[in-house]
Amino acid sequence: LHAHEIPADFRFIIINRIQNYDFDFKSFNQFIMDTYSLLKGLGISDVRAYGLDTSSVLVEKVPLNVALAHDDRLKRVL
């Protein structure tokens, strides 16, 4: 498109998962999440890694939801 001087009519949406602090993680899982956040901060952004133009990119931050284990069993009623 750039070679033929045609304006782009699309956007890239990058979804960044962030930690939701409403959940109490076990100590090992919290360590993993903190290490992931640290390494993500040290690396380059996805926009730069993919070589995208920043004017056509929308970056959304979405909290990471952790499904809690529920014991929902059905009971047979006679």
C-alpha positions in Angstrom: 0.0 0.0 0.0 2.8 2.4 0.8 4.5 1.8 -2.5 1.3 2.8 -4.4 0.5 5.7 -1.9 -2.8 4.1 -0.9 -3.9 5.0 2.7 -4.5 2.0 4.9 -8.0 1.4 6.1 -7.3 -1.1 8.9 -6.1 -1.1 12.4 -4.1 -3.6 14.4 -5.3 -4.3 17.9 -2.8 -5.7 20.4 -4.2 -7.2 23.6 -1.8 -7.0 26.6 -2.7 -9.2 29.5 -2.1 -7.6 32.8 -2.3 -9.0 36.3 -5.6 -8.6 38.1 -4.8 -7.8 41.7 -8.2 -8.9 42.9 -7.0 -12.5 43.0 -4.7 -13.8 45.8 -2.2 -16.1 44.0 -0.2 -18.7 45.8 3.4 -17.6 46.4 4.8 -19.6 43.4 2.2 -18.4 41.0 2.7 -14.8 42.2 6.4 -15.2 41.6 5.7 -16.4 38.0 3.4 -13.5 37.3 5.9 -11.0 38.7 8.7 -12.5 36.7 6.6 -12.4 33.5 5.8 -8.7 34.1 9.5 -7.9 34.7 10.6 -9.8 31.5 7.8 -8.1 29.5 9.0 -4.7 30.7 12.6 -5.5 29.7 11.8 -6.7 26.2 10.7 -4.7 23.2 7.0 -3.9 22.6 4.9 -6.0 20.3 4.3 -3.0 18.0 8.1 -2.6 17.5 8.7 -6.3 17.2 6.1 -6.6 14.4 7.3 -3.5 12.8 3.9 -1.8 12.8 3.2 1.9 12.3 2.1 3.3 15.6 -0.7 5.3 14.0 -2.6 2.2 13.0 -2.2 0.3 16.2 -4.5 0.2 19.2 -3.0 -1.4 22.4 -5.6 -2.6 24.9 -4.8 -3.8 28.5 -7.1 -6.6 29.6 -6.9 -8.0 33.1 -5.9 -11.7 33.3 -8.8 -13.6 34.8 -8.1 -16.8 36.7 -10.9 -19.3 36.8 -11.3 -20.6 40.3 -12.0 -24.3 40.8 -15.7 -24.9 41.5 -17.2 -28.2 42.4 -20.5 -27.9 40.6 -21.9 -31.4 40.4 -25.4 -32.2 39.3 -27.5 -34.3 41.7 -30.1 -36.7 40.4 -33.6 -36.1 41.7 -35.9 -39.1 41.6 
